[in-house]
Each structure stands twice: as structure tokens, then as C-alpha cells.
Amino acid sequence: MSNDGKRKSPRHGVNRHQARQSALEVLYAWHAGGDDRADVAHLLRDRIDERDKQDKVYLSELVHGVTESHAKIDAHIIKVLPHNALTNIGSIELAILRLACWELWQRLEIPYRVVLNEALELSHEYADDPAPGFVNGVLDRLARELRPQEVT
């Protein structure tokens, strides 16, 4: 833990929460631009240059992981949505769900509770009410789907 009480990754003060914030901002901008893969490198480079203490390797992994497999991620999300449609989800909420879904699906070494807590923190920071409750409900169902052995 740092002096301000926030968890840091074990890589000497490099912050994964800031990497997730930056990844969310990149994914939001990418989606707003029409999900064009050609935009990813430029958007990512801008975010990497803006924050010094973020885990830049993890930021890149998150962004590329989500943008390269967003169709599969969306399929996972659709399975657990009440009406099986992404069309009614706001862009920031969708970016949070995609980011967390990718971590649940691909980063099994990160406990699912950490993924959910980070996503909830992002939804409180970036989205309006009732987004945190919605995000929590969807991610709870996703965790049961993607990590049934871990979720009890």
C-alpha cells in the first residue's frame, strides 16, 4: 500500500488502477470513434504519455486485449444481460464491462473480487447513478459464468 492507502502493483510504485483508468478512457474514445482498430495505437500512445506512474505494460495489454477480442467479450456480456442486448448500455458502462470481462476471462491470476472492485470504482469515478449498481449486477453474473470455481 502507498501512503495514500491505495494499492500499488508489486512493480515498484507502478499503479494498475491508473492503467485501468487510462484503458477505460482509451476504450471509450475507441468506441466513440466507431471501434476502428486503426485508432487504437494513437489513442493508446496519448494515454501512455499522460501518466507517469501507471503500469504502461498492463495498460497496453488491457487495451489490445479488449479491442482485439471485443466481439467475444460482447458475447459473454450479452449472455448475462437481462434483455440480451448491448444497445441500451451507455458507452462508458460498456467500456467498463468490456474491460472487466476481459480481466475475468483472460487474467485468472487476478482474483475476481479485485476485478469487480476495480470496475465498481471506475463506475463511481466515470459514470452516473445507477451505473454502479448495473455494472455490479452484470459483473457478478459474468464472474459466475467465467469463473464458477472461484465464485461461491
Secondary structure, DSSP 8 states (H G I E B T S, - for coil): --TTS----TTTT-BHHHHHHHHHHHHHHHHHTTS-GGGHHHHHHHHHHH-SSB-HHHHHHHHHHHHHSHHHHHHHHHHHSTTS-STTS-HHHHHHHHHHHHHHHH-TTS-HHHHHHHHHHHHHHHS-TTHHHHHHHHHHHHHHHH-TTT--
